[in-house]
Amino acid sequence: MLQISVVIPVFNEEESLSELTRWISRVMHDHGFSYEVILVNDGSSDNSWEQIQSLAEKINQIKGINFTRNYGKSAALDAGFNKASGEVVITMDADLQDSPDEIPGLYRMIKEGGFDIVSGWKKERHDPISKTIPSRFFNGVTRWISGIKLHDFNCGLKAYRLKVVKNIQIYGEMHRYIPLLAKWNGFGKIGEKVVQHQARKYGYSKFGIERFLNGFLDLISVSFVHRYKKKPMHFFGLLGSMSFMTGFLITCWLIFQKIYGLSKGLKVREIVDQPLFFLALVALIIGVQLFVTGFIAELMTSNQSKEAEYKIGEEINFDF
């Protein structure tokens, strides 16, 4: 069995691939590791796939996966995890901002330190302030909600035990929350290592403000899915009950007012002439709809099978 699998998502990074793979190979050979490098081309529009093919022809340890189009980093990592066979799986970005020299230290923390996951922490970053400040805010909120004491959830440089990546499935933009997904699946020993952050040498950053907006939405999504994936009726049923009971009590109150007024000979408004009646009616309808949604969700989860959300067009150097 291989000691290390390095999984690297690639999106328009043709200039850095040759230097990155040479650097990884040098580190592996210097430390005597048996290894594989899995480069996942995520629908690049440049010559990244041609570069991966060329490198794979020269170095047997380099393996390639080519997506039919761009599916995102989570899909690329998921495809790499499915193919990985090393005792320890290392992930890193392809832009040379993650240093392969950190691999031996990450490997030792997994094998000797007993961690399930070790996440990199870019304590000193070579990024503009427009990127670092939102990143700190995002990590602070994620740390508070998840309860996992990591400083940099979005650092691409991480190490995992093989059994961790084989027992989680990431999709959408959930790669930021792999430690959280792993914790919920029983892999709770999560460590952190300060790692070197390199200044970008080639290309341009794929960073945008939408990354953080999407990140917060994904955090809400992954929290919801964890709590209610197997019991959706607990969520929809609770909301439905609250809405239905609110509408029912308002209706009873309106009827009581009507009857009481008539019994006292008072002039009272028609129930249907009161705005409160229509609010009660809406609450009743929403309550029933939420109940029905909960029942349907229960039926779906009982027969649900998750399929890969990406298509692989070609693979290199994998044993079939």
GUTIRO-410954 format. One line per field, with one value per residue (C-alpha): residue number from 1; residue in three letters; y negated, x, z. Coordinates in nm, 2 decimals, decimal comma. Layout:
// GUTIRO-410954
pos	(NUM/...);
code	(ala/...);
Y	(Y/...);
X	(X/...);
Z	(Z/...);
***
This chain:
// GUTIRO-410954
pos	(1/2/3/4/5/6/7/8/9/10/11/12/13/14/15/16/17/18/19/20/21/22/23/24/25/26/27/28/29/30/31/32/33/34/35/36/37/38/39/40/41/42/43/44/45/46/47/48/49/50/51/52/53/54/55/56/57/58/59/60/61/62/63/64/65/66/67/68/69/70/71/72/73/74/75/76/77/78/79/80/81/82/83/84/85/86/87/88/89/90/91/92/93/94/95/96/97/98/99/100/101/102/103/104/105/106/107/108/109/110/111/112/113/114/115/116/117/118/119/120/121/122/123/124/125/126/127/128/129/130/131/132/133/134/135/136/137/138/139/140/141/142/143/144/145/146/147/148/149/150/151/152/153/154/155/156/157/158/159/160/161/162/163/164/165/166/167/168/169/170/171/172/173/174/175/176/177/178/179/180/181/182/183/184/185/186/187/188/189/190/191/192/193/194/195/196/197/198/199/200/201/202/203/204/205/206/207/208/209/210/211/212/213/214/215/216/217/218/219/220/221/222/223/224/225/226/227/228/229/230/231/232/233/234/235/236/237/238/239/240/241/242/243/244/245/246/247/248/249/250/251/252/253/254/255/256/257/258/259/260/261/262/263/264/265/266/267/268/269/270/271/272/273/274/275/276/277/278/279/280/281/282/283/284/285/286/287/288/289/290/291/292/293/294/295/296/297/298/299/300/301/302/303/304/305/306/307/308/309/310/311/312/313/314/315/316/317/318/319/320);
code	(met/leu/gln/ile/ser/val/val/ile/pro/val/phe/asn/glu/glu/glu/ser/leu/ser/glu/leu/thr/arg/trp/ile/ser/arg/val/met/his/asp/his/gly/phe/ser/tyr/glu/val/ile/leu/val/asn/asp/gly/ser/ser/asp/asn/ser/trp/glu/gln/ile/gln/ser/leu/ala/glu/lys/ile/asn/gln/ile/lys/gly/ile/asn/phe/thr/arg/asn/tyr/gly/lys/ser/ala/ala/leu/asp/ala/gly/phe/asn/lys/ala/ser/gly/glu/val/val/ile/thr/met/asp/ala/asp/leu/gln/asp/ser/pro/asp/glu/ile/pro/gly/leu/tyr/arg/met/ile/lys/glu/gly/gly/phe/asp/ile/val/ser/gly/trp/lys/lys/glu/arg/his/asp/pro/ile/ser/lys/thr/ile/pro/ser/arg/phe/phe/asn/gly/val/thr/arg/trp/ile/ser/gly/ile/lys/leu/his/asp/phe/asn/cys/gly/leu/lys/ala/tyr/arg/leu/lys/val/val/lys/asn/ile/gln/ile/tyr/gly/glu/met/his/arg/tyr/ile/pro/leu/leu/ala/lys/trp/asn/gly/phe/gly/lys/ile/gly/glu/lys/val/val/gln/his/gln/ala/arg/lys/tyr/gly/tyr/ser/lys/phe/gly/ile/glu/arg/phe/leu/asn/gly/phe/leu/asp/leu/ile/ser/val/ser/phe/val/his/arg/tyr/lys/lys/lys/pro/met/his/phe/phe/gly/leu/leu/gly/ser/met/ser/phe/met/thr/gly/phe/leu/ile/thr/cys/trp/leu/ile/phe/gln/lys/ile/tyr/gly/leu/ser/lys/gly/leu/lys/val/arg/glu/ile/val/asp/gln/pro/leu/phe/phe/leu/ala/leu/val/ala/leu/ile/ile/gly/val/gln/leu/phe/val/thr/gly/phe/ile/ala/glu/leu/met/thr/ser/asn/gln/ser/lys/glu/ala/glu/tyr/lys/ile/gly/glu/glu/ile/asn/phe/asp/phe);
Y	(0,00/-0,35/-0,58/-0,90/-1,01/-1,38/-1,50/-1,83/-2,00/-2,18/-2,47/-2,67/-2,62/-2,49/-2,71/-2,58/-2,20/-2,11/-2,29/-2,17/-1,80/-1,82/-1,98/-1,71/-1,43/-1,58/-1,59/-1,24/-1,10/-1,29/-1,13/-0,78/-0,79/-0,57/-0,80/-0,89/-1,23/-1,26/-1,57/-1,63/-1,87/-2,06/-2,16/-2,39/-2,61/-2,63/-2,34/-2,20/-1,86/-1,83/-1,92/-1,65/-1,40/-1,49/-1,47/-1,13/-0,99/-1,08/-0,99/-0,68/-0,82/-1,10/-1,01/-1,22/-1,27/-1,49/-1,63/-1,69/-2,05/-2,26/-2,11/-2,29/-2,21/-1,99/-1,76/-1,75/-1,65/-1,39/-1,23/-1,23/-1,08/-0,80/-0,70/-0,76/-0,46/-0,60/-0,56/-0,93/-1,16/-1,51/-1,78/-2,10/-2,37/-2,37/-2,74/-2,68/-2,88/-2,56/-2,42/-2,05/-2,08/-2,07/-1,71/-1,52/-1,72/-1,66/-1,29/-1,25/-1,42/-1,17/-0,86/-0,94/-1,20/-0,99/-1,27/-1,19/-1,52/-1,79/-2,12/-2,38/-2,73/-3,00/-3,22/-3,46/-3,52/-3,68/-3,80/-4,14/-4,28/-4,25/-3,87/-3,84/-4,04/-3,85/-3,53/-3,60/-3,69/-3,38/-3,15/-3,31/-3,25/-2,89/-2,82/-2,95/-2,75/-2,43/-2,41/-2,31/-2,52/-2,58/-2,91/-2,85/-2,62/-2,72/-2,62/-2,38/-2,21/-1,93/-1,57/-1,29/-0,92/-0,72/-0,59/-0,95/-1,04/-0,71/-0,77/-1,12/-1,26/-1,62/-1,81/-2,16/-2,38/-2,17/-2,13/-2,42/-2,20/-1,87/-1,88/-1,94/-1,66/-1,43/-1,51/-1,43/-1,10/-1,00/-1,13/-1,39/-1,41/-1,72/-1,90/-2,21/-2,29/-2,63/-2,61/-2,83/-3,04/-3,12/-3,43/-3,34/-3,29/-3,22/-3,30/-3,49/-3,43/-3,27/-3,45/-3,66/-3,81/-3,55/-3,29/-3,41/-3,47/-3,11/-2,99/-3,11/-2,97/-2,64/-2,65/-2,69/-2,41/-2,16/-2,23/-2,18/-1,86/-1,71/-1,77/-1,68/-1,46/-1,15/-1,31/-1,60/-1,57/-1,70/-2,03/-2,07/-1,91/-2,15/-2,45/-2,31/-2,25/-2,60/-2,76/-2,54/-2,60/-2,97/-2,99/-2,76/-2,96/-3,29/-3,14/-3,02/-3,36/-3,53/-3,28/-3,33/-3,71/-3,67/-3,44/-3,65/-3,97/-3,83/-3,69/-4,04/-4,20/-4,39/-4,49/-4,28/-4,26/-3,96/-3,73/-3,74/-4,12/-4,11/-4,11/-3,87/-3,60/-3,60/-3,58/-3,28/-3,12/-3,17/-3,02/-2,71/-2,66/-2,70/-2,46/-2,19/-2,25/-2,21/-1,89/-1,75/-1,86/-1,67/-1,35/-1,38/-1,44/-1,14/-0,92/-1,06/-1,01/-0,65/-0,57/-0,81/-0,71/-0,97/-0,98/-1,16/-1,51/-1,51/-1,33/-1,20/-1,21/-1,05/-0,89/-0,83/-0,58/-0,42/-0,04/0,09);
X	(0,00/0,12/0,21/0,08/-0,17/-0,16/-0,49/-0,47/-0,76/-0,65/-0,83/-0,63/-0,29/-0,08/0,22/0,26/0,21/0,55/0,73/0,47/0,51/0,89/0,88/0,65/0,87/1,18/1,02/0,89/1,23/1,42/1,20/1,17/0,79/0,59/0,33/0,10/-0,01/-0,37/-0,42/-0,79/-0,85/-1,17/-1,26/-0,97/-0,99/-0,61/-0,37/-0,37/-0,49/-0,23/0,03/-0,10/-0,09/0,28/0,38/0,20/0,40/0,72/0,64/0,44/0,34/0,14/-0,22/-0,48/-0,85/-1,02/-1,37/-1,59/-1,65/-1,59/-1,77/-1,59/-1,33/-1,55/-1,62/-1,25/-1,16/-1,44/-1,31/-0,95/-1,06/-1,24/-0,92/-0,67/-0,50/-0,24/-0,25/-0,25/-0,42/-0,28/-0,47/-0,32/-0,39/-0,21/-0,10/0,22/0,09/0,09/0,44/0,50/0,78/0,49/0,40/0,64/0,52/0,15/0,22/0,39/0,10/-0,14/0,07/0,24/0,01/-0,30/-0,50/-0,78/-0,74/-0,47/-0,56/-0,31/-0,31/-0,17/-0,07/0,13/-0,05/0,07/-0,28/-0,43/-0,63/-0,95/-0,90/-0,76/-1,02/-1,32/-1,14/-1,09/-1,45/-1,56/-1,34/-1,45/-1,82/-1,75/-1,55/-1,83/-2,11/-1,91/-1,74/-1,41/-1,12/-0,95/-0,81/-0,83/-1,11/-1,04/-0,68/-0,63/-0,33/-0,48/-0,40/-0,64/-0,64/-0,75/-1,06/-1,18/-1,19/-1,35/-1,64/-1,74/-1,89/-1,85/-2,05/-2,16/-1,91/-1,87/-1,49/-1,46/-1,64/-1,46/-1,35/-1,71/-1,84/-1,57/-1,65/-2,02/-1,91/-1,72/-1,37/-1,33/-0,96/-0,88/-0,55/-0,39/-0,04/0,10/0,21/0,41/0,20/0,37/0,31/0,13/0,39/0,18/-0,17/-0,43/-0,64/-0,98/-1,10/-1,42/-1,65/-1,91/-1,68/-1,76/-2,13/-2,16/-1,95/-2,20/-2,49/-2,31/-2,24/-2,62/-2,69/-2,44/-2,57/-2,93/-2,85/-2,66/-2,94/-3,24/-3,12/-3,25/-3,55/-3,69/-4,03/-3,87/-3,80/-4,10/-4,33/-4,23/-4,27/-4,60/-4,74/-4,65/-4,80/-5,12/-5,17/-5,12/-5,39/-5,62/-5,60/-5,66/-5,96/-6,10/-6,04/-6,23/-6,52/-6,53/-6,54/-6,83/-7,03/-6,96/-7,06/-7,39/-7,48/-7,44/-7,63/-7,33/-7,26/-6,98/-6,79/-6,82/-6,53/-6,44/-6,42/-6,13/-5,77/-5,68/-5,90/-5,70/-5,37/-5,51/-5,62/-5,27/-5,11/-5,34/-5,26/-4,88/-4,90/-5,06/-4,81/-4,52/-4,66/-4,70/-4,34/-4,22/-4,40/-4,26/-3,91/-3,93/-4,03/-3,74/-3,48/-3,59/-3,52/-3,23/-2,91/-2,65/-2,49/-2,18/-2,25/-1,96/-1,86/-1,52/-1,40/-1,06/-0,82/-0,45/-0,22/-0,50/-0,52/-0,85);
Z	(0,00/-0,09/0,20/0,05/-0,21/-0,32/-0,46/-0,66/-0,82/-1,14/-1,31/-1,56/-1,40/-1,69/-1,61/-1,25/-1,30/-1,41/-1,13/-0,87/-0,97/-0,97/-0,63/-0,49/-0,64/-0,49/-0,14/-0,17/-0,29/-0,02/0,25/0,09/0,06/-0,18/-0,33/-0,61/-0,74/-0,86/-1,08/-1,14/-1,43/-1,35/-1,71/-1,77/-2,07/-2,11/-2,18/-1,83/-1,94/-2,21/-1,95/-1,72/-2,00/-2,07/-1,71/-1,66/-1,96/-1,79/-1,42/-1,34/-1,00/-1,17/-1,25/-1,42/-1,42/-1,68/-1,62/-1,93/-1,80/-1,49/-1,19/-0,91/-0,64/-0,44/-0,73/-0,82/-0,46/-0,44/-0,77/-0,63/-0,30/-0,48/-0,66/-0,38/-0,23/0,00/0,38/0,41/0,16/0,12/-0,07/-0,20/-0,46/-0,80/-0,79/-0,60/-0,30/-0,10/-0,03/-0,08/0,18/0,44/0,33/0,57/0,87/0,78/0,73/1,07/1,25/1,09/1,14/1,47/1,62/1,57/1,40/1,16/0,98/1,00/0,85/0,73/0,88/0,67/0,96/0,74/0,41/0,09/-0,01/-0,05/0,25/0,04/0,07/0,42/0,62/0,47/0,52/0,89/0,94/0,75/0,95/1,28/1,20/1,08/1,39/1,61/1,44/1,39/1,72/1,55/1,66/1,33/1,21/0,84/0,71/0,35/0,34/0,06/0,23/0,45/0,54/0,60/0,70/0,40/0,59/0,64/0,27/0,18/0,43/0,33/0,02/-0,08/-0,34/-0,43/-0,25/0,06/0,03/0,29/0,55/0,51/0,87/0,98/0,76/0,89/1,25/1,20/1,05/1,36/1,28/1,55/1,61/1,41/1,43/1,28/1,15/1,07/0,70/0,47/0,23/-0,10/-0,31/-0,64/-0,91/-1,22/-1,34/-1,14/-0,83/-0,88/-0,57/-0,57/-0,31/-0,41/-0,26/0,09/0,02/-0,12/0,18/0,44/0,24/0,22/0,60/0,66/0,41/0,55/0,91/0,80/0,61/0,90/1,15/0,93/0,65/0,82/0,99/0,78/0,94/1,26/1,09/0,86/1,10/1,38/1,16/1,02/1,37/1,49/1,18/1,19/1,56/1,52/1,25/1,45/1,77/1,58/1,41/1,75/1,90/1,61/1,65/2,02/1,97/1,73/1,95/2,26/2,09/1,96/2,30/2,45/2,17/2,05/1,70/1,57/1,24/1,01/1,06/0,69/0,71/0,95/0,82/1,10/0,95/0,63/0,83/1,02/0,69/0,54/0,86/0,83/0,47/0,52/0,82/0,60/0,32/0,56/0,69/0,34/0,26/0,56/0,45/0,10/0,23/0,45/0,15/-0,05/0,22/0,27/-0,10/-0,17/-0,34/-0,41/-0,75/-0,85/-0,97/-1,22/-1,54/-1,61/-1,97/-1,94/-1,69/-1,70/-1,51/-1,31/-1,28/-1,40);
***
